[in-house]
């Protein structure tokens, strides 16, 4: 599902700098993978409540 894509690229000389040309079939496959819906967890995690009144043994600087 979340594979690491490496898209091959060929550079051609342009007027001022090289231009990148990608393989159209690899580019379409990459775009299709990017458009996949993201998977959300079944149970959302909740932040645990912290009590600021708990004594700590850390010295206050």
Chimera marker file (.cmm) of the C-alpha trace (Angstrom):
<marker_set name="trace">
<marker id="1" x="0.000" y="0.000" z="0.000" r="1" g="1" b="0" radius="0.5"/>
<marker id="2" x="2.564" y="2.595" z="0.991" r="1" g="1" b="0" radius="0.5"/>
<marker id="3" x="5.388" y="1.542" z="-1.224" r="1" g="1" b="0" radius="0.5"/>
<marker id="4" x="8.366" y="3.730" z="-1.860" r="1" g="1" b="0" radius="0.5"/>
<marker id="5" x="8.205" y="4.958" z="-5.436" r="1" g="1" b="0" radius="0.5"/>
<marker id="6" x="11.221" y="5.879" z="-7.461" r="1" g="1" b="0" radius="0.5"/>
<marker id="7" x="10.207" y="7.485" z="-10.718" r="1" g="1" b="0" radius="0.5"/>
<marker id="8" x="12.823" y="7.366" z="-13.438" r="1" g="1" b="0" radius="0.5"/>
<marker id="9" x="13.666" y="10.722" z="-14.913" r="1" g="1" b="0" radius="0.5"/>
<marker id="10" x="15.606" y="11.808" z="-17.970" r="1" g="1" b="0" radius="0.5"/>
<marker id="11" x="17.015" y="15.301" z="-18.218" r="1" g="1" b="0" radius="0.5"/>
<marker id="12" x="17.101" y="17.172" z="-21.507" r="1" g="1" b="0" radius="0.5"/>
<marker id="13" x="19.053" y="20.311" z="-22.148" r="1" g="1" b="0" radius="0.5"/>
<marker id="14" x="16.846" y="23.385" z="-22.079" r="1" g="1" b="0" radius="0.5"/>
<marker id="15" x="17.515" y="27.039" z="-22.913" r="1" g="1" b="0" radius="0.5"/>
<marker id="16" x="18.617" y="28.030" z="-19.430" r="1" g="1" b="0" radius="0.5"/>
<marker id="17" x="18.726" y="24.749" z="-17.478" r="1" g="1" b="0" radius="0.5"/>
<marker id="18" x="17.994" y="21.036" z="-17.906" r="1" g="1" b="0" radius="0.5"/>
<marker id="19" x="14.338" y="19.989" z="-17.915" r="1" g="1" b="0" radius="0.5"/>
<marker id="20" x="13.108" y="16.786" z="-16.262" r="1" g="1" b="0" radius="0.5"/>
<marker id="21" x="11.108" y="14.345" z="-18.383" r="1" g="1" b="0" radius="0.5"/>
<marker id="22" x="9.302" y="11.564" z="-16.524" r="1" g="1" b="0" radius="0.5"/>
<marker id="23" x="8.009" y="8.277" z="-17.914" r="1" g="1" b="0" radius="0.5"/>
<marker id="24" x="4.240" y="8.872" z="-18.368" r="1" g="1" b="0" radius="0.5"/>
<marker id="25" x="3.199" y="5.368" z="-17.255" r="1" g="1" b="0" radius="0.5"/>
<marker id="26" x="5.276" y="5.589" z="-14.036" r="1" g="1" b="0" radius="0.5"/>
<marker id="27" x="3.950" y="9.088" z="-13.385" r="1" g="1" b="0" radius="0.5"/>
<marker id="28" x="0.320" y="7.963" z="-13.738" r="1" g="1" b="0" radius="0.5"/>
<marker id="29" x="0.908" y="4.995" z="-11.416" r="1" g="1" b="0" radius="0.5"/>
<marker id="30" x="2.478" y="7.326" z="-8.852" r="1" g="1" b="0" radius="0.5"/>
<marker id="31" x="-0.450" y="9.769" z="-9.080" r="1" g="1" b="0" radius="0.5"/>
<marker id="32" x="-2.925" y="6.904" z="-8.692" r="1" g="1" b="0" radius="0.5"/>
<marker id="33" x="-1.181" y="5.800" z="-5.500" r="1" g="1" b="0" radius="0.5"/>
<marker id="34" x="-1.206" y="9.349" z="-4.135" r="1" g="1" b="0" radius="0.5"/>
<marker id="35" x="-4.964" y="9.587" z="-4.682" r="1" g="1" b="0" radius="0.5"/>
<marker id="36" x="-5.674" y="6.558" z="-2.460" r="1" g="1" b="0" radius="0.5"/>
<marker id="37" x="-7.812" y="7.384" z="0.598" r="1" g="1" b="0" radius="0.5"/>
<marker id="38" x="-5.877" y="7.536" z="3.806" r="1" g="1" b="0" radius="0.5"/>
<marker id="39" x="-6.562" y="4.817" z="6.367" r="1" g="1" b="0" radius="0.5"/>
<marker id="40" x="-7.827" y="6.139" z="9.667" r="1" g="1" b="0" radius="0.5"/>
<marker id="41" x="-7.538" y="4.168" z="12.894" r="1" g="1" b="0" radius="0.5"/>
<marker id="42" x="-10.684" y="2.451" z="14.139" r="1" g="1" b="0" radius="0.5"/>
<marker id="43" x="-10.274" y="4.058" z="17.552" r="1" g="1" b="0" radius="0.5"/>
<marker id="44" x="-9.090" y="7.617" z="17.822" r="1" g="1" b="0" radius="0.5"/>
<marker id="45" x="-6.492" y="8.219" z="20.478" r="1" g="1" b="0" radius="0.5"/>
<marker id="46" x="-7.360" y="10.731" z="23.156" r="1" g="1" b="0" radius="0.5"/>
<marker id="47" x="-4.768" y="12.826" z="24.950" r="1" g="1" b="0" radius="0.5"/>
<marker id="48" x="-4.233" y="11.605" z="28.480" r="1" g="1" b="0" radius="0.5"/>
<marker id="49" x="-5.115" y="14.183" z="31.119" r="1" g="1" b="0" radius="0.5"/>
<marker id="50" x="-2.160" y="15.433" z="33.078" r="1" g="1" b="0" radius="0.5"/>
<marker id="51" x="-2.472" y="16.800" z="36.574" r="1" g="1" b="0" radius="0.5"/>
<marker id="52" x="-0.152" y="19.811" z="36.987" r="1" g="1" b="0" radius="0.5"/>
<marker id="53" x="-0.497" y="19.593" z="40.788" r="1" g="1" b="0" radius="0.5"/>
<marker id="54" x="1.508" y="16.379" z="41.077" r="1" g="1" b="0" radius="0.5"/>
<marker id="55" x="4.690" y="16.905" z="43.091" r="1" g="1" b="0" radius="0.5"/>
<marker id="56" x="7.936" y="16.223" z="41.287" r="1" g="1" b="0" radius="0.5"/>
<marker id="57" x="11.415" y="15.715" z="42.634" r="1" g="1" b="0" radius="0.5"/>
<marker id="58" x="12.933" y="17.945" z="39.975" r="1" g="1" b="0" radius="0.5"/>
<marker id="59" x="14.580" y="21.139" z="41.277" r="1" g="1" b="0" radius="0.5"/>
<marker id="60" x="13.113" y="24.367" z="39.970" r="1" g="1" b="0" radius="0.5"/>
<marker id="61" x="15.726" y="26.520" z="38.286" r="1" g="1" b="0" radius="0.5"/>
<link id1="1" id2="2" r="1" g="1" b="0" radius="0.2"/>
<link id1="2" id2="3" r="1" g="1" b="0" radius="0.2"/>
<link id1="3" id2="4" r="1" g="1" b="0" radius="0.2"/>
<link id1="4" id2="5" r="1" g="1" b="0" radius="0.2"/>
<link id1="5" id2="6" r="1" g="1" b="0" radius="0.2"/>
<link id1="6" id2="7" r="1" g="1" b="0" radius="0.2"/>
<link id1="7" id2="8" r="1" g="1" b="0" radius="0.2"/>
<link id1="8" id2="9" r="1" g="1" b="0" radius="0.2"/>
<link id1="9" id2="10" r="1" g="1" b="0" radius="0.2"/>
<link id1="10" id2="11" r="1" g="1" b="0" radius="0.2"/>
<link id1="11" id2="12" r="1" g="1" b="0" radius="0.2"/>
<link id1="12" id2="13" r="1" g="1" b="0" radius="0.2"/>
<link id1="13" id2="14" r="1" g="1" b="0" radius="0.2"/>
<link id1="14" id2="15" r="1" g="1" b="0" radius="0.2"/>
<link id1="15" id2="16" r="1" g="1" b="0" radius="0.2"/>
<link id1="16" id2="17" r="1" g="1" b="0" radius="0.2"/>
<link id1="17" id2="18" r="1" g="1" b="0" radius="0.2"/>
<link id1="18" id2="19" r="1" g="1" b="0" radius="0.2"/>
<link id1="19" id2="20" r="1" g="1" b="0" radius="0.2"/>
<link id1="20" id2="21" r="1" g="1" b="0" radius="0.2"/>
<link id1="21" id2="22" r="1" g="1" b="0" radius="0.2"/>
<link id1="22" id2="23" r="1" g="1" b="0" radius="0.2"/>
<link id1="23" id2="24" r="1" g="1" b="0" radius="0.2"/>
<link id1="24" id2="25" r="1" g="1" b="0" radius="0.2"/>
<link id1="25" id2="26" r="1" g="1" b="0" radius="0.2"/>
<link id1="26" id2="27" r="1" g="1" b="0" radius="0.2"/>
<link id1="27" id2="28" r="1" g="1" b="0" radius="0.2"/>
<link id1="28" id2="29" r="1" g="1" b="0" radius="0.2"/>
<link id1="29" id2="30" r="1" g="1" b="0" radius="0.2"/>
<link id1="30" id2="31" r="1" g="1" b="0" radius="0.2"/>
<link id1="31" id2="32" r="1" g="1" b="0" radius="0.2"/>
<link id1="32" id2="33" r="1" g="1" b="0" radius="0.2"/>
<link id1="33" id2="34" r="1" g="1" b="0" radius="0.2"/>
<link id1="34" id2="35" r="1" g="1" b="0" radius="0.2"/>
<link id1="35" id2="36" r="1" g="1" b="0" radius="0.2"/>
<link id1="36" id2="37" r="1" g="1" b="0" radius="0.2"/>
<link id1="37" id2="38" r="1" g="1" b="0" radius="0.2"/>
<link id1="38" id2="39" r="1" g="1" b="0" radius="0.2"/>
<link id1="39" id2="40" r="1" g="1" b="0" radius="0.2"/>
<link id1="40" id2="41" r="1" g="1" b="0" radius="0.2"/>
<link id1="41" id2="42" r="1" g="1" b="0" radius="0.2"/>
<link id1="42" id2="43" r="1" g="1" b="0" radius="0.2"/>
<link id1="43" id2="44" r="1" g="1" b="0" radius="0.2"/>
<link id1="44" id2="45" r="1" g="1" b="0" radius="0.2"/>
<link id1="45" id2="46" r="1" g="1" b="0" radius="0.2"/>
<link id1="46" id2="47" r="1" g="1" b="0" radius="0.2"/>
<link id1="47" id2="48" r="1" g="1" b="0" radius="0.2"/>
<link id1="48" id2="49" r="1" g="1" b="0" radius="0.2"/>
<link id1="49" id2="50" r="1" g="1" b="0" radius="0.2"/>
<link id1="50" id2="51" r="1" g="1" b="0" radius="0.2"/>
<link id1="51" id2="52" r="1" g="1" b="0" radius="0.2"/>
<link id1="52" id2="53" r="1" g="1" b="0" radius="0.2"/>
<link id1="53" id2="54" r="1" g="1" b="0" radius="0.2"/>
<link id1="54" id2="55" r="1" g="1" b="0" radius="0.2"/>
<link id1="55" id2="56" r="1" g="1" b="0" radius="0.2"/>
<link id1="56" id2="57" r="1" g="1" b="0" radius="0.2"/>
<link id1="57" id2="58" r="1" g="1" b="0" radius="0.2"/>
<link id1="58" id2="59" r="1" g="1" b="0" radius="0.2"/>
<link id1="59" id2="60" r="1" g="1" b="0" radius="0.2"/>
<link id1="60" id2="61" r="1" g="1" b="0" radius="0.2"/>
</marker_set>
